[in-house]
Amino acid sequence: MSEERLMILRLLEQGKISEVEAEQLLDALGDIEYDQAKQEASSSFNYSQVNLSKDEDDEHNHYYKEKQHYNPNKNKDFEEIFDSLGKKFEGLGEHLEGKMDVFGEQFGKKMMDLGSIFANKSISFAEKIIDVVEKAVDSDTFINVDLFSPVMVYEEVLEKKLEDNSHLSLQFESYNGNISIHKWNEPTIKVTAHISAKEGKYDSANPIFTLNEDNNSIYFYPRPLEGAGVKLKVEVPEGLYNLIKAQTTNGSISAENLNCNRLLLQTKNGSIKINNIHTQENTSCTTTNGKIVVEKCKAENLLAATKNGRISIENSTIKRIEGLTSNSKITVIDIAYNLLQSLSLKTTNSKIEVIGTVPENTGFSLEANTTQGNINIGIPVAYSENIKTYSNHRVHGKTSNFDKCETIANIKAYTTNSNIYLF
């Protein structure tokens, strides 16, 4: 049995997915394993002499499964599982391209058809499993503890009254839990920590949270507690802060209605969601195995970087945007294109969409590339390059009104095994 199947069954056993979701995931994975067996068989034999029937593939698929070794005692977290899946998906396009280059145009076309089917099934499975994990880590605190041991929840509250919050830097740290940050009308920073730990591990007489002050910085952080998870609710007074930084693991981060020079959010195995955030300089959102959602935000620069999670940027005013992910889609909808200077988007095995109305007197230079997919541009473009082969579609160009526009921006979009849609 493959590691991916065991992982799905483990999620079902732990109650993190339903029986229906488990059945859907196993069905999708079954399609992938069957097509992968075909692909491996086709790379080992003469295509003119091989009959790729399902009966013959069953024998090869059995051999393929026998070759996989699984150690049930090996502890793998979500990131390791997705690293394995990501490498399989990303390697698909490179493998198919290599085969197509060796064989001729006609055979390459056949391989492209097979590759597209296989890639679509892989993407479908990846999106399903990513959605399941996102629900698991976003629903509440995710804790690396024995699920059969009693877990207690304790509360600690720290407060700090502010006389002046201008040029002030705030840093909040947690582990194995979510962090939410929002504005409130009190002149006090309030941090409410919910600590989940095995019975007997937490001592209420010895709080784990500490507040440190250094010049214009205030730092809230917990000491390590074995097998515990810490979920933070942070309330801050209105004002322009120099820096707001939040960092956790195995949990999501959400922030809304904040005003600062810089916003830095970092997690692992969790999503990041920001709404109505105004930064005078940089906004940075980085995670793995989780989505990034940006709505109604203003910034000079935005970095949205994840792995195995989608990126969505909507109704925002940002001059420079960089979006990086893998095995999931990137969507940009109705941003202020007349104020945009650069937009760089890169993913693998999924589509890129840039949607919205382009204002008059706004021009774009465009650069896009995909393998096993198409590039669709819905505005007039003067192409300096528009090359489409059986395995690749590459575009360079400028909007027809580029030289006459008052505002210009550079747009770059790259993916594999899927399509790119620009306007």
Beta strands, then each sheet from edge to edge (+ up, - down):
strand 1: 151-161
strand 2: 169-173
strand 3: 179-184
strand 4: 188-198
strand 5: 209-214
strand 6: 217-222
strand 7: 229-237
strand 8: 240-247
strand 9: 253-266
strand 10: 272-286
strand 11: 292-295
strand 12: 298-305
strand 13: 311-314
strand 14: 317-324
strand 15: 330-333
strand 16: 342-346
strand 17: 352-355
strand 18: 362-371
strand 19: 375-377
strand 20: 381-388
strand 21: 392-399
strand 22: 407-414
strand 23: 420-422
sheet 1: 1+ 4- 7+ 3+ 9+ 8+ 2+ 6+ 5-
sheet 2: 1+ 4- 7+ 3+ 9+ 10+ 11+ 13+ 15+ 17+ 23+ 19+
sheet 3: 1+ 4- 7+ 3+ 9+ 10+ 12+ 14+ 16+ 22+ 18+ 21- 20+
end
